[in-house]
Amino acid sequence: MAEEDIVYQAKMKVERAQRHYHSVLGRYNDLKAKLDGSEDSSDPATHMAHGFKEMNVSDAEADLREARDEMNAAQMEYAKLIKRD
């Protein structure tokens, strides 16, 4: 594969990673807002629903960290390639 094709592929990988990160960030923000708007009460059903919202936010935080790491790795790879030119 030609050098310019490799650089182009790396650039596309960065763009995909950025779109994925922003998608996950939006999901995280939505879940966080729902959690912040709910109350943890003594009512068992409400307490359980709040617990599920906390788990969803926790899962979204892990997904967000993973997406950020993938985006950063793609950006570093692309930066190395364009530095060589």
Secondary structure, DSSP 8 states (H G I E B T S, - for coil): --HHHHHHHHHHHHHHHHHHHHHHHHHHHHHHHHHHTS---SSHHHHHHHHHHHHHHHHHHHHHHHHHHHHHHHHHHHHHHHHH-
